[in-house]
Amino acid sequence: MTFNKKLLAGLVAFAAASTSAQAVTVSANDGWELGVSGSVNQFITFTDDKNANDNVNEVRDGLLPSFLSFDMKAPTMNGLDIAAHISFSPSTNVDSYGGIEQREVYFTVDGSFGQILAGKALGLYGSHNILTDQTLFGVGYGTEGNGTTTLGGIGLGYDYASWRSQVKWTSNDMNGFKIALAVVDPSNGSLSLNTKPTGSIKSGQVDQEDLRYEADLSYAGAFDGGSYTAWLSGMTQDSDVDANDTDAVTVGATLAVAGFEAMAQYSDSEAGTTEWSQYLVQAGYRFAGTTLVSAQYAELEDDNAAADDTIDKWTVGVYHDVNANLKLVAEYTAVEDDDKSAYDTEIFSLGGFVFF
C-alpha cells in the first residue's frame, strides 16, 4: 500500500509528542488505517517480607509492563473487516537490553460469522478474571526478585491467562451472550506454594502431540443506572504423560450500579497430580466517576496438602483518574500463608500510569 504525505507527517508528529488519550490514527490513500497507542507505568513499592525478616524497597513496574501498540485495519471488503495488532512491552525494572517482551502479535477477521483471531494474544481461559481484577492497574503482590512485573492477583485468586499462541473464534453478540472457542499451543502445568505462592497454570514452552483447548461463555447486560457481566470458562489439555493432564474451570460475575462496583470469581484447577482451588471477591465505590476506592479478598487452597494449606490475600486500593491520560494509584496488600514458614508479606505501593 502507498502512504500519503499526511500519514508520514502524522507519524512524525506522534513521535515528537502526543497528548491524546486515544490512539493516534492516520489513514492511507487506499483506505488502510494505522493506529498507535500505549501506556507507561511506574511504582515505588515498600515490601515487608516477614519470613526473611527484611524490608525491600523498589522503583518498578506494577502488574503490567509498559505497552507500545500498533494497529492496522484494512478497508471493509466483501463483508470482511481485517486487522492486525502488534505490541511491545518494555519493563522499567530490568536491564534495558533484555527488558522488552513481545506479548501480542495477531490478526483478526470479522464478518457475519463473528471473529477469528490468529496469533499470540491473551489466553481465553482466565482472561475475564485478570481483566476485572482491581490490581490490573496496580501492584498487588509479587514484588522483590527484580521480576519484569509483579503478580497482582495471579495465582492468589485466579489462574493466569498468559499470552498464548492460538486460533480463536468468538461469536457475534447474541442478545448479550457470546461464545468463544480457542485452539492453543500446549503448556505445562505447575503449582508452587513456597517462596512465591501461585496456583497458576504456566504459559508453557513444551513440545508434545496434544494441543490445549479453551472455551468461554459470557453474558453482558445493562439496566437503568447499572450493568452486569457473567462468565463460565474452561480449559483442557492432555499430555504425552497421562499424569500431567491439565483441566481447569472458572466462573465469575461483575455488577456496577450507582457508583458501586463488585466482582466475584471462583476457579478449580488440576495439573498432573496437583489440585488447587481459588476465589476472589472485590467491592468498591467510584466517586464522581473518576476515583475508585476498592478492596478485595482472595484465597488459594492446596487441595493436595497433607494438612490444609491455605494462602489468603487482602488488597485495598485507591485508583484516581486525573484525566484521560493520567491515573494515580495507592495500594496496600497483605499475604498470609497457613504454613508460617512459606510466605507472609505486606506491600505498600504508590505510582501511576500515563496513557497515550
SULWO-V148900 format. One record per backbone hydrogen bond with DSSP energy under -1.0 kcal/mol. CO is the residue of the C=O (numbers start at 1). NH is the residue of the N-H. Records with the same first field share a line. If there is no record, write none. Layout:
CO=NH, NH
//
This chain:
4=8
5=9
6=10
7=11
8=12
9=13
10=14
11=15
12=16
13=17
24=36
26=34
28=31
32=28
33=73
34=26
35=71
36=24
37=69
38=356
39=67
40=354
42=352
43=60
44=350
45=58
46=348
47=56
48=50, 346
49=54
54=49
56=47
58=45
60=43
62=150
67=39
68=88
69=37
70=86
71=35
72=84
73=33
77=80
80=77
81=110
82=74
83=108
84=72
85=106
86=70
88=68
89=101
90=66
95=98
99=91
101=89
104=87
105=120
106=85
107=118
108=83
109=116
110=81
111=114
114=111
115=170
116=109
117=168
118=107
119=166
120=105
121=164
124=127
126=130
127=131
128=132
133=136
135=138
138=63
139=152
141=151, 152
151=154
152=141
153=156
158=155
162=123
164=121
165=185
166=119
167=183
168=117
169=181
170=115
174=177
176=220
177=174
178=218
179=171
180=216
181=169
182=214
183=167
184=212
192=198
198=192
212=184
213=236
214=182
215=234
216=180
217=232
218=178
219=230
221=228
223=226
225=258
226=223
227=256
228=221
229=254
230=219
231=252
232=217
233=250
234=215
235=248
236=213
237=246
241=244
242=245
245=272
246=237
247=270
248=235
249=268
250=233
251=266
252=231
253=264
254=229
255=262
256=227
257=260
259=286
260=257
261=284
262=255
263=282
264=253
265=280
266=251
267=278
268=249
269=276
270=247
271=274
274=271
275=303
276=269
277=301
278=267
279=299
280=265
281=297
282=263
283=295
284=261
285=293
287=290, 291
290=321
291=287
292=319
293=285
294=317
295=283
296=315
297=281
298=313
299=279
300=311
301=277
302=305
309=302
310=338
311=300
312=336
313=298
314=334
315=296
316=332
317=294
318=330
319=292
320=328
325=355
326=322, 323
327=353
328=320
329=351
330=318
331=349
332=316
333=347
334=314
335=345
336=312
338=340
339=342
344=50
345=335
346=48
347=333
348=46
349=331
350=44
351=329
352=42
353=327
354=40
//
